[in-house]
Amino acid sequence: MSGFTIEFSPWGRFHARKKPEEIRRWLGRIGDAGTEAFRGGMGNYPPASAPGAWPNNRTGRLSGSIRSVVTSNSVTIGTSMPYSGFLRNGTSKMARRKMSD
């Protein structure tokens, strides 16, 4: 039986560098994908959307207003339509619809 030797050479110091432009680009891709997923989940009116389902498009204004906003460390996907809160939370006469939580 012949002998053998195992040598271990530890790595040098590891340095991670934060690249803000790469992070923003990555967050932008997430925002774009989320926006498209949200729009893709919406059906067409008629009929009205069912409680708990994605809202159906009547005019296209809601889906057309969906945007993503990227900051240095986050992405937010939302809409500026005033009635989106009613769809998300429901009302006394309408159950909530599936909106991005």
C-alpha positions as protocol buffer text, in pm:
chain_id: "A"
residue {
  index: 1
  type: MET
  ca { x: 0 y: 0 z: 0 }
}
residue {
  index: 2
  type: SER
  ca { x: 149 y: 332 z: -106 }
}
residue {
  index: 3
  type: GLY
  ca { x: 109 y: 644 z: 106 }
}
residue {
  index: 4
  type: PHE
  ca { x: -56 y: 962 z: -9 }
}
residue {
  index: 5
  type: THR
  ca { x: -62 y: 1319 z: 111 }
}
residue {
  index: 6
  type: ILE
  ca { x: -353 y: 1561 z: 118 }
}
residue {
  index: 7
  type: GLU
  ca { x: -269 y: 1927 z: 125 }
}
residue {
  index: 8
  type: PHE
  ca { x: -514 y: 2206 z: 189 }
}
residue {
  index: 9
  type: SER
  ca { x: -439 y: 2561 z: 94 }
}
residue {
  index: 10
  type: PRO
  ca { x: -696 y: 2802 z: 236 }
}
residue {
  index: 11
  type: TRP
  ca { x: -839 y: 3069 z: 13 }
}
residue {
  index: 12
  type: GLY
  ca { x: -719 y: 3421 z: 47 }
}
residue {
  index: 13
  type: ARG
  ca { x: -944 y: 3688 z: 190 }
}
residue {
  index: 14
  type: PHE
  ca { x: -1281 y: 3702 z: 23 }
}
residue {
  index: 15
  type: HIS
  ca { x: -1419 y: 4043 z: -66 }
}
residue {
  index: 16
  type: ALA
  ca { x: -1774 y: 4097 z: -190 }
}
residue {
  index: 17
  type: ARG
  ca { x: -1840 y: 4415 z: -381 }
}
residue {
  index: 18
  type: LYS
  ca { x: -2185 y: 4562 z: -401 }
}
residue {
  index: 19
  type: LYS
  ca { x: -2266 y: 4687 z: -750 }
}
residue {
  index: 20
  type: PRO
  ca { x: -2570 y: 4914 z: -725 }
}
residue {
  index: 21
  type: GLU
  ca { x: -2626 y: 4914 z: -1101 }
}
residue {
  index: 22
  type: GLU
  ca { x: -2645 y: 4532 z: -1105 }
}
residue {
  index: 23
  type: ILE
  ca { x: -2886 y: 4530 z: -811 }
}
residue {
  index: 24
  type: ARG
  ca { x: -3112 y: 4789 z: -980 }
}
residue {
  index: 25
  type: ARG
  ca { x: -3103 y: 4594 z: -1307 }
}
residue {
  index: 26
  type: TRP
  ca { x: -3198 y: 4272 z: -1125 }
}
residue {
  index: 27
  type: LEU
  ca { x: -3479 y: 4448 z: -933 }
}
residue {
  index: 28
  type: GLY
  ca { x: -3599 y: 4598 z: -1261 }
}
residue {
  index: 29
  type: ARG
  ca { x: -3629 y: 4251 z: -1415 }
}
residue {
  index: 30
  type: ILE
  ca { x: -3828 y: 4135 z: -1111 }
}
residue {
  index: 31
  type: GLY
  ca { x: -4056 y: 4440 z: -1141 }
}
residue {
  index: 32
  type: ASP
  ca { x: -4112 y: 4382 z: -1513 }
}
residue {
  index: 33
  type: ALA
  ca { x: -4191 y: 4013 z: -1458 }
}
residue {
  index: 34
  type: GLY
  ca { x: -4429 y: 4094 z: -1171 }
}
residue {
  index: 35
  type: THR
  ca { x: -4607 y: 4359 z: -1376 }
}
residue {
  index: 36
  type: GLU
  ca { x: -4658 y: 4118 z: -1663 }
}
residue {
  index: 37
  type: ALA
  ca { x: -4775 y: 3841 z: -1428 }
}
residue {
  index: 38
  type: PHE
  ca { x: -5029 y: 4076 z: -1273 }
}
residue {
  index: 39
  type: ARG
  ca { x: -5159 y: 4186 z: -1613 }
}
residue {
  index: 40
  type: GLY
  ca { x: -5164 y: 3825 z: -1736 }
}
residue {
  index: 41
  type: GLY
  ca { x: -5382 y: 3714 z: -1445 }
}
residue {
  index: 42
  type: MET
  ca { x: -5659 y: 3955 z: -1535 }
}
residue {
  index: 43
  type: GLY
  ca { x: -5944 y: 3822 z: -1746 }
}
residue {
  index: 44
  type: ASN
  ca { x: -6188 y: 4005 z: -1970 }
}
residue {
  index: 45
  type: TYR
  ca { x: -6529 y: 4146 z: -1886 }
}
residue {
  index: 46
  type: PRO
  ca { x: -6801 y: 4021 z: -1913 }
}
residue {
  index: 47
  type: PRO
  ca { x: -6851 y: 3851 z: -1677 }
}
residue {
  index: 48
  type: ALA
  ca { x: -6749 y: 4036 z: -1364 }
}
residue {
  index: 49
  type: SER
  ca { x: -6465 y: 3875 z: -1175 }
}
residue {
  index: 50
  type: ALA
  ca { x: -6547 y: 3631 z: -898 }
}
residue {
  index: 51
  type: PRO
  ca { x: -6460 y: 3705 z: -534 }
}
residue {
  index: 52
  type: GLY
  ca { x: -6099 y: 3614 z: -468 }
}
residue {
  index: 53
  type: ALA
  ca { x: -6014 y: 3602 z: -843 }
}
residue {
  index: 54
  type: TRP
  ca { x: -5807 y: 3849 z: -1040 }
}
residue {
  index: 55
  type: PRO
  ca { x: -6016 y: 4147 z: -1149 }
}
residue {
  index: 56
  type: ASN
  ca { x: -6146 y: 4131 z: -1505 }
}
residue {
  index: 57
  type: ASN
  ca { x: -6068 y: 4410 z: -1751 }
}
residue {
  index: 58
  type: ARG
  ca { x: -6357 y: 4634 z: -1845 }
}
residue {
  index: 59
  type: THR
  ca { x: -6173 y: 4931 z: -1992 }
}
residue {
  index: 60
  type: GLY
  ca { x: -5808 y: 4828 z: -1960 }
}
residue {
  index: 61
  type: ARG
  ca { x: -5730 y: 5133 z: -1746 }
}
residue {
  index: 62
  type: LEU
  ca { x: -5634 y: 4925 z: -1440 }
}
residue {
  index: 63
  type: SER
  ca { x: -5400 y: 4691 z: -1626 }
}
residue {
  index: 64
  type: GLY
  ca { x: -5258 y: 4984 z: -1823 }
}
residue {
  index: 65
  type: SER
  ca { x: -5174 y: 5172 z: -1504 }
}
residue {
  index: 66
  type: ILE
  ca { x: -4974 y: 4891 z: -1342 }
}
residue {
  index: 67
  type: ARG
  ca { x: -4613 y: 5001 z: -1298 }
}
residue {
  index: 68
  type: SER
  ca { x: -4305 y: 4897 z: -1107 }
}
residue {
  index: 69
  type: VAL
  ca { x: -4083 y: 5142 z: -922 }
}
residue {
  index: 70
  type: VAL
  ca { x: -3726 y: 5042 z: -840 }
}
residue {
  index: 71
  type: THR
  ca { x: -3521 y: 5200 z: -564 }
}
residue {
  index: 72
  type: SER
  ca { x: -3168 y: 5113 z: -462 }
}
residue {
  index: 73
  type: ASN
  ca { x: -3283 y: 4810 z: -261 }
}
residue {
  index: 74
  type: SER
  ca { x: -3649 y: 4738 z: -338 }
}
residue {
  index: 75
  type: VAL
  ca { x: -3911 y: 4711 z: -609 }
}
residue {
  index: 76
  type: THR
  ca { x: -4277 y: 4806 z: -572 }
}
residue {
  index: 77
  type: ILE
  ca { x: -4547 y: 4702 z: -817 }
}
residue {
  index: 78
  type: GLY
  ca { x: -4872 y: 4891 z: -805 }
}
residue {
  index: 79
  type: THR
  ca { x: -5134 y: 5099 z: -977 }
}
residue {
  index: 80
  type: SER
  ca { x: -5246 y: 5458 z: -946 }
}
residue {
  index: 81
  type: MET
  ca { x: -5613 y: 5385 z: -1011 }
}
residue {
  index: 82
  type: PRO
  ca { x: -5822 y: 5514 z: -719 }
}
residue {
  index: 83
  type: TYR
  ca { x: -6054 y: 5211 z: -720 }
}
residue {
  index: 84
  type: SER
  ca { x: -5771 y: 4957 z: -689 }
}
residue {
  index: 85
  type: GLY
  ca { x: -5802 y: 4979 z: -310 }
}
residue {
  index: 86
  type: PHE
  ca { x: -6165 y: 4868 z: -332 }
}
residue {
  index: 87
  type: LEU
  ca { x: -6062 y: 4569 z: -543 }
}
residue {
  index: 88
  type: ARG
  ca { x: -5780 y: 4479 z: -306 }
}
residue {
  index: 89
  type: ASN
  ca { x: -5968 y: 4521 z: 21 }
}
residue {
  index: 90
  type: GLY
  ca { x: -6329 y: 4469 z: -84 }
}
residue {
  index: 91
  type: THR
  ca { x: -6622 y: 4684 z: 25 }
}
residue {
  index: 92
  type: SER
  ca { x: -6943 y: 4630 z: 220 }
}
residue {
  index: 93
  type: LYS
  ca { x: -7107 y: 4525 z: -109 }
}
residue {
  index: 94
  type: MET
  ca { x: -6818 y: 4348 z: -284 }
}
residue {
  index: 95
  type: ALA
  ca { x: -6571 y: 4080 z: -171 }
}
residue {
  index: 96
  type: ARG
  ca { x: -6202 y: 4149 z: -226 }
}
residue {
  index: 97
  type: ARG
  ca { x: -6040 y: 4050 z: -551 }
}
residue {
  index: 98
  type: LYS
  ca { x: -5698 y: 3898 z: -591 }
}
residue {
  index: 99
  type: MET
  ca { x: -5451 y: 4182 z: -599 }
}
residue {
  index: 100
  type: SER
  ca { x: -5082 y: 4185 z: -532 }
}
residue {
  index: 101
  type: ASP
  ca { x: -5032 y: 4179 z: -156 }
}
